[in-house]
Amino acid sequence: RIFFLSHSVRREFLLRVHFSEAATTVVPHPRPTLFAESVVTPEEMRARLALDEKLPVLLFFGVLRQSKGVEDLVEAYAMSRSRGSAQLVIAGRATTFIDIAALRARIEEHGLSSRVRLENRYFDAEEVAPLFALARAVVLPYRTAAASGVLHMAYAFGRLPIVTDVGGLAEDVIDGKTGLIAPAKNPQELAR
């Protein structure tokens, strides 16, 4: 038996590999509970990140890799009406395939340094709940994905997910009701 986290990934697998669908099962991504308790308050997290207390936060959380579309997110934020009324926090450790210096330079070129906080580091478990508590929305601008634990973390913390239409992400979001869905690799649409 082969298990998949989404129907779309199972469909893709079955198109490529001769295998019985009856021998496959879709098991939805579990809801995370590990991060529920923290000794760090949202206010302390806001201070640690030097965020404006009056402005809402858009959050990208997780490992920064090319497939996650962080560059698309920066471009979308630069085009967005939210850039003057919200802050963007990019929180997570970059892989070696992400050029952090180039990403910081792009943020500066757009004049966004005062509104975008790029935290290229691992976040301890005690920091996760307050980080999500600060967020008005959690943005997953993925270029490719099978599923995402971050999406389910957004739901667990009661935050609006904004996702792209890749893999199983769109299966777990009802556009306009439980979150928002934008086309992948399209900063203009993500900005809306």
N, C-alpha and C positions, 0 to 999 in steps of 0.2 A: 504494500500500500504506500502511496505517495501522498503527502500532505502539502497543501498550499494555503497561504494566508489570504488569497483573494481569488475570485472567480476568473478575473481577467488573466491572471498569471497561469491558472490552470488551462484556460482556453488556448493561450499562446503555446504552452507546453504540448498540449495535445495536437496542435497544428504542426508542430515540428518533430514530434516523436511518436512513433507507432506504439501506442499504449492504450489499454482499456480504460475508458472513463470511469467505469464501475470500480476500478482499482485505485481511484483517487478520491480524496476528501478535501473539502475546503474547511479549514478551521480558522475562524476569525481571530484577528490579533487580540490578545487579552488586554483588559483594562489594567493599567499599572496602579499599584497601591504602595509601592516601595517609598514614594516621595511624600506621603501624606503628612508626616510630622517633621517639624524643623525648629531649631532654636533660633534661626535667623528670621527676623520679621521682614515683611515687605518694605517697610520704611528703611531698615538697615540695608537691604539690598539696593534700594533706590539711591541711598547715600554712597554705597560702595561703587556703584556704576556712575555716580555723578549725574543723575537724571533730573530733569526739571520736574518738580512735584505737581505742576499744573497741567502738564501735557500727558495724554495717554500714550501707551507703549504698544508698538507692534513688535512681536518677538519671532525671530528665527532661532530655533534651538536644535543642537545636535552637531555631529561631526560635519565639518565643512569639506565637501568633496565635489568634484565637477558635476556629478549626477544630481546634486541637490539644488543647483541653479541659484546660488548666492549672488553671482554676478547679475543674473536677470532681476533679482530682487532689488539690488542697488539701482539698476537702471529704471525699474518700475517706480521705486520710491522717488527718484529724481523727477519723474514725470507726473507724479501723483499730486492731487490736491491736498493730500494728507501731510505732505512734507512740511508745511508750516504749522500744522495743528496736531502733529503726533511725532513721537520719537521712534526710531527703529533701533532695536537691540539685536545684534547678531552674536549669539552666544554659543560657542563650541570650539573645539580644537580642529585646526585645519590639517588635512592630509598633506603629504609632500607634493601633491599635484595641484594644490591651490597656492597661487602666488599672493601671499598676504600683502606684501609691499605694493603690488599692482592694484589689489583691491582697495587698500587704503588710499592710494593715489587717485583712483577713480572716484572715491568718495569725496576727496578734496577737490578734484576737478569740477565736480558738480556743486561745490560749495555746501556740502552736507556735513562737514565735520562737527558742527554744533548740534546736529540732530541725529546722527548715526553713531552708535556706540558699537565698535567691533571688539569683542572680547575673545581673543584667540587663546582659549585655555579650556582645560577640563573643569567642569563644574562639579563640586562635591554634592553628594545626595542631599545634604542639609540645605544647599542653596537652590535646589530645583523648585520646591513649592513656593518660596517667596518670589522667585523669578517669574513663575507662571502667574502668581497673584498680581504682579505688576501689569501684566499684559491685558490689553483690551482684545487683541486678536493674536493668533499664532499663525504665521505664514509659512507654508510649505511649497516653495516655488519649484519643485522637483522637475528635472528634465526626464528622468527615468526612475521608476520605483516599482517594487512588487507590493509593498505595504509600508506602513510607518508607525512605529511605536509613539512618535511625537504626536501624531494625529490623535491617538487614543489618550495621550497625556493631556492634550488640549481639552478633550471632552471631559476627562476625569476632573480637571480643574475648572470646568465650566467656562472655558474660553472659546471664542468663535474661531474655527479653523478656516483659513483661506488656502485652498489647495489647487494644484494643477491636475489636469485630467489624464494622469498617467497611472498605470498599474491598478492597484486596488484602492487608491486614494478616493477617486470619484465614486466608487461603490459604497463607501462609508460616509459620504456626505450627501445630504439632500440640498441641492443648490437653492439658496435663498431662504432655507428653513433651519437646517442644522449647521450650515456653513456656506461658504462661497466657493465656486469652482471657476477657474480660468484656464484657457488653453496653455499648454506647456510651451516653453521657449518663446514666449510672447510678452515681453515687458509692457507693451502698450495696453494689452488687455488686463494684465495683472494689476496695472496702475488704477484701473477703473474701480 
